[in-house]
Amino acid sequence: MIDRAPVPTAFFGPVTRSMLSEYAQASGDNNPLHLSDSAAQLAGHREVIAQGMLSMAFVGRWVTSWCPLEELRSLNSRFTAPTPLGSRLRCEGYVSSAQQGSVTVAYTVTIEKREVVTITGTIVVDSVALERFAEGRDRYPEIRGSRTDAGD
């Protein structure tokens, strides 16, 4: 495995109020920061912001698009900035190191156009996952992950 080899890139969004509401209902995360503009404004935001774990759901969807779940060893994340409404997110990463039997991928989630990184982290996968990806690189197109992203 070549260090710094990229993994597939994925795009999600735009983040909508409907997504925040649906995620709150599904997860039980009813923090007003994500559902009420006035609560968000009291916290210093212009309007509601996305739940951090909603962004992590996008990360999970992205990772499992190129790595089968059974080959995922760990996923570590650090939230670095809030995700405002309307954000289109780009998940991307590269091989940062390889050990016998496993590969570490450094990744970021970035708000497109503003180029603000909202999450950084590392993913450790069985090396066979990326070997399989490298063999069929042309079979992995960019991933578009939003109901409203058709044709973008």
C-alpha positions as CSV (number, residue, x, y, z in Angstrom):
1,M,0.0,0.0,0.0
2,I,1.4,3.4,-1.0
3,D,1.3,6.0,1.8
4,R,-0.9,9.1,1.0
5,A,-3.0,7.1,-1.5
6,P,-6.5,8.7,-1.6
7,V,-9.7,6.8,-0.8
8,P,-12.9,7.7,-2.6
9,T,-14.4,11.1,-1.9
10,A,-18.1,11.5,-1.0
11,F,-20.4,14.5,-1.0
12,F,-23.5,15.1,1.2
13,G,-26.0,17.8,1.6
14,P,-27.1,20.4,1.5
15,V,-28.0,20.2,5.2
16,T,-31.6,21.1,5.7
17,R,-34.0,21.8,8.6
18,S,-35.9,18.7,7.6
19,M,-32.7,16.6,8.0
20,L,-32.1,18.1,11.5
21,S,-35.7,17.4,12.5
22,E,-35.7,13.8,11.2
23,Y,-32.3,13.1,12.8
24,A,-33.6,14.5,16.1
25,Q,-36.7,12.3,15.9
26,A,-34.6,9.2,15.1
27,S,-31.8,9.8,17.6
28,G,-33.7,11.4,20.5
29,D,-31.2,14.4,20.2
30,N,-33.8,17.2,20.8
31,N,-31.2,19.8,21.8
32,P,-32.8,23.2,20.9
33,L,-29.5,24.3,19.4
34,H,-30.4,22.0,16.4
35,L,-34.1,22.8,16.3
36,S,-34.7,26.4,17.4
37,D,-33.1,29.5,15.8
38,S,-33.6,31.5,19.0
39,A,-31.8,28.9,21.1
40,A,-29.0,28.8,18.4
41,Q,-28.7,32.6,18.5
42,L,-28.4,32.5,22.3
43,A,-25.4,30.2,21.7
44,G,-23.8,32.6,19.2
45,H,-25.0,31.1,16.0
46,R,-27.0,32.8,13.3
47,E,-29.5,29.9,13.1
48,V,-29.7,26.2,14.0
49,I,-26.6,24.0,13.4
50,A,-26.4,20.3,12.5
51,Q,-26.0,17.7,15.2
52,G,-22.4,16.5,15.2
53,M,-23.6,12.9,15.1
54,L,-25.6,13.6,11.9
55,S,-22.3,14.5,10.3
56,M,-20.9,11.3,11.7
57,A,-23.7,9.4,10.1
58,F,-22.5,10.8,6.8
59,V,-19.0,9.7,7.7
60,G,-20.2,6.2,8.4
61,R,-22.1,6.0,5.1
62,W,-18.9,7.2,3.3
63,V,-16.6,4.8,5.0
64,T,-18.8,1.8,4.4
65,S,-19.1,2.7,0.7
66,W,-15.5,1.7,0.2
67,C,-14.8,-0.6,3.2
68,P,-17.1,-3.4,4.3
69,L,-18.2,-3.0,7.9
70,E,-16.5,-6.3,9.0
71,E,-13.2,-4.8,7.8
72,L,-13.5,-1.6,9.8
73,R,-11.4,-1.8,13.0
74,S,-11.8,1.7,14.4
75,L,-13.0,5.2,13.6
76,N,-11.9,8.2,15.7
77,S,-13.2,11.8,15.2
78,R,-12.7,15.3,16.5
79,F,-15.3,18.0,15.8
80,T,-13.6,21.2,14.8
81,A,-16.4,23.6,13.7
82,P,-20.2,23.7,13.6
83,T,-22.1,22.7,10.4
84,P,-24.6,25.4,9.5
85,L,-27.8,24.9,7.4
86,G,-27.2,24.8,3.7
87,S,-23.8,23.2,4.1
88,R,-22.6,20.8,1.4
89,L,-20.1,18.4,3.0
90,R,-17.1,16.7,1.4
91,C,-15.7,13.6,3.1
92,E,-12.2,12.7,1.9
93,G,-9.1,10.9,3.2
94,Y,-5.8,9.3,2.4
95,V,-3.6,6.5,3.7
96,S,-1.5,7.9,6.4
97,S,0.2,4.7,7.5
98,A,0.2,1.0,7.0
99,Q,1.0,-1.8,9.5
100,Q,0.9,-5.5,9.0
101,G,-2.7,-6.3,8.3
102,S,-4.1,-2.8,8.7
103,V,-4.1,0.6,7.2
104,T,-4.8,4.0,8.8
105,V,-6.7,6.6,6.8
106,A,-6.6,10.2,7.9
107,Y,-9.8,12.0,7.0
108,T,-11.6,15.3,7.0
109,V,-15.2,16.5,6.6
110,T,-15.1,19.9,4.9
111,I,-17.9,22.4,4.1
112,E,-17.5,22.9,0.4
113,K,-17.0,26.5,-1.0
114,R,-16.1,27.8,2.5
115,E,-13.4,25.1,2.9
116,V,-14.1,24.9,6.6
117,V,-13.1,21.6,8.2
118,T,-15.8,20.4,10.6
119,I,-14.4,17.0,11.5
120,T,-10.9,15.4,11.4
121,G,-10.1,11.9,12.3
122,T,-8.6,8.5,11.5
123,I,-10.0,5.3,10.3
124,V,-8.2,1.9,10.7
125,V,-9.3,-0.8,8.3
126,D,-8.0,-4.3,7.4
127,S,-5.4,-3.8,4.7
128,V,-7.4,-6.1,2.4
129,A,-10.2,-3.4,2.2
130,L,-7.8,-0.9,0.5
131,E,-6.0,-3.5,-1.5
132,R,-9.4,-4.5,-3.0
133,F,-10.2,-0.8,-3.6
134,A,-6.8,-0.2,-5.3
135,E,-7.3,-3.1,-7.7
136,G,-10.7,-1.7,-8.8
137,R,-10.2,2.0,-8.4
138,D,-12.1,2.8,-11.6
139,R,-15.2,1.1,-10.1
140,Y,-15.5,3.6,-7.3
141,P,-17.0,6.9,-8.6
142,E,-17.5,9.8,-6.3
143,I,-20.4,9.2,-3.9
144,R,-23.2,11.7,-3.9
145,G,-25.3,11.3,-0.8
146,S,-28.3,13.6,-0.7
147,R,-31.9,13.4,-1.9
148,T,-31.5,16.9,-3.3
149,D,-28.1,16.4,-4.9
150,A,-29.2,14.9,-8.2
151,G,-27.4,16.4,-11.2
152,D,-25.0,18.5,-9.2
